[in-house]
Amino acid sequence: MYGLKRVLKFIQSFDASTSGQISWKLLSTLLCLLDAPVPNQIELHKYAEDLQNRSENGYIEAEAFSRVI
């Protein structure tokens, strides 16, 4: 899938302090997002409209938010 060299370069790009370490939580999240589909403009507009329609006074409950995604 991904070679070791590519994974190491990926990890290095998120080491802002150049300490040679990053958070395991950040790494886990980034690896999950690596193959995640990126929405196009039409999909983003639809999500924004759905959130707007479900919000009250600019806020949205967690349950309603999870239904949009």
Helices and strands as residue ranges (DSSP letters): H 4-12, H 24-34, H 41-54, H 62-68
